[in-house]
Amino acid sequence: MNEHEGFEPRRPAGLRWSVGLWTWMAALFLLIGFASRTTSLPASLGLALWIGLGAVFLRSGRRGARYVLTATAVLLLVPAFSGVVALGEDAGAGPVLLGLLLVVVPLVAAAVLMWLPSTGQYFRQLREARPSRG
């Protein structure tokens, strides 16, 4: 029997913020999908579902969610950043700033907050507290 069984460590603030930011990103892609009403609707809804499920799994303490959401962030940053830059060339600084504030900054913050040392320690404590499968 594990000495930590039944022990649930407190979620660190960085993890709570990360889950909140990932939830924000899921809601944002959901809104983008419904607002666009084009062929991008299924892609936006799928991305919102993917990120939303990742946030739920991250909140529940599944370490794999960190890897999946980090890969998602990297894959989203390239087109988001290039889209913000391309938008800025045509429309001025306002849309660039809006794109940075709504997409890029929360995406980077959510990814970084998942990998803080306190979050890693939380996942280690969870792993030690769970009964072994053997």
N, C-alpha and C positions, 0 to 999 in steps of 0.2 A: 504494500500500500504506500502510496506517495505521501510524504509529509505535508505537501502543499495542497492536497486534494480538497476541493471545495473553496479554495482561495481564489478570489477574483481581484487581480490588481486594478488599481484606478487608472483609467485611460489618461495618458499625458495630454496636456493642452495642445501640443502640436498635432497629435493624432485627431483630436476633436476638431480642430481648425481645418485639418486636411479633409476630413470627412465632409465638413460643411462646404468647403470649396468644391469638392468633387460633386456634391449634390447641386451646388449652384451651376456647375458646368453642365450637368445633366439637364437641369431645368432650362438653361440657356439654349442648348441644342434642341430641346423640345419646342421652345418658343420659335426658334429659327425655322424649324421644320414646318410648323403650322403657319407661320407668317409668310413663308416663301410660296407655298401652294404650287410648287412646281415638281419636277421629277426628283428633286432633292429631298422630298418629304420622307420617303422610306429610309434613305441614308441617315437623315437627321434623327428620325425616330429610333433607328437601330443603334446609332451612336449614343443617344440619350439613355436607352435601355442598358447598353453595355456599361456606360459610366455609372449609371445609377446602381446597377447590380454590383459593380466593383466597389462603390461606396458602402453598400450594405455589407458586403463581405469584409471590407476593411474594418468597418465598425465592429463586426462580430469577432475580429481578431484573427482572421485568416491571413497568414503571411504571404501567400501566393497573390493576394489582391494587390500588394505593393508592387510586385513585379509586373503584373498585367497592367495596372494603372500607370506605372512609369513608362512602359513601352507605348501605351496609348498616348501619354503626354508627348513623348518624343515624336511619334507619328503625326500628332496634331500640331505640334509647334512649327514644323517646316511649312506646311501650307498656310497656317495662321499667320506666321511672321511674313512670309512672302506676299500673302494677300493684303496684309496691313501696309506693307511697303508699296505695293502696286496701287493700292487705293490712295495712298498719300501722294503719289506722283500725279494722279489725276485730279484729286479733289481738295488738296491742301492738308493742313495739320489737324483739323477737327476730327475727321474720320479716323486718322491714324491714332490719335490719342484715345478715341472711343474704342477702337479695336484693341489697343494695348490694355486699356483698363478692363474691358469686358472679357477678353479671351486670354491673352498672353500672360499678364501678371497673375491672375488666379491659377492658371494652369501650372506655371512655374512654382508658385508658392505651394500649391497642393502637393506637387511632386517632391519638393524639398522637405516639406514638413513631415512627410511619411518616413524619411530617412534620418531624422534627428536621432542622436544617441538615446534619448529618453524613450523614443518609440521603439527602437531596437530592444532596449531593456524590457519594455512592456511585453513585446512578443516573446522574448525569452522566458519571462515569468509565466506567461500563459502556457507556453509549451511545457514547462516544468510542472505546472499545476494540473495539467490534463493527465488522466490515467493513460498508461502505455497500452498500445494495441496488442502487444506480444502475448 
